[in-house]
Amino acid sequence: MTNKSIIRPFVQSDGEQVSDILQKTGWANQYIDGQKRAIQKLLLDEEGEVFVVAIDDLVVGYISVQHHKWNRLSYVHGLVVSSIYHKQGIAKKLLEHVEVQAKVRSNRGVYLDTPVDNFGARAFYESTKYLESYIIPEFYRAGLDGVAYMKLFDQGKNF
């Protein structure tokens, strides 16, 4: 992550830049719309959080998460970084930020999903010590399965 970048809470004026990043990174319109709705719901939810990475006033990435109390797991709804900022550690820093927030809430871990054919994301999650948990048949659309990844903290403790 560049020295000038900061992670901060999402504000409504970030919405257009986040939508632009999603579009430019190739997300289909239905997924962009879903992310926009999820962001608005999470901002109103005491268990929800949305963060952006900004360089000066430019939003270059974001992550949204719901910290479930019922099972003490945090679910990442969306994570994206602008293509021109890939391979600079931004996504890793966003994920680590969410992990810290999950630990602050005494959550047991973090989980997320991605399409099975998103090999770049899958390699990234595996490189950050997330373990493939299960396949979700036709999760994204007919013929496109999802794959769930999870990182549990302090494995071996009884919760």
Secondary structure as GFF3:
##gff-version 3
##sequence-region A 1 159
A	DSSP	beta_strand	5	9	.	.	.	ID=ss1
A	DSSP	three_ten_helix	12	14	.	.	.	ID=ss2
A	DSSP	alpha_helix	15	24	.	.	.	ID=ss3
A	DSSP	alpha_helix	29	44	.	.	.	ID=ss4
A	DSSP	beta_strand	48	55	.	.	.	ID=ss5
A	DSSP	beta_strand	58	67	.	.	.	ID=ss6
A	DSSP	beta_strand	73	81	.	.	.	ID=ss7
A	DSSP	three_ten_helix	83	85	.	.	.	ID=ss8
A	DSSP	alpha_helix	90	104	.	.	.	ID=ss9
A	DSSP	beta_strand	109	115	.	.	.	ID=ss10
A	DSSP	alpha_helix	119	127	.	.	.	ID=ss11
A	DSSP	beta_strand	131	141	.	.	.	ID=ss12
A	DSSP	beta_strand	144	152	.	.	.	ID=ss13
###
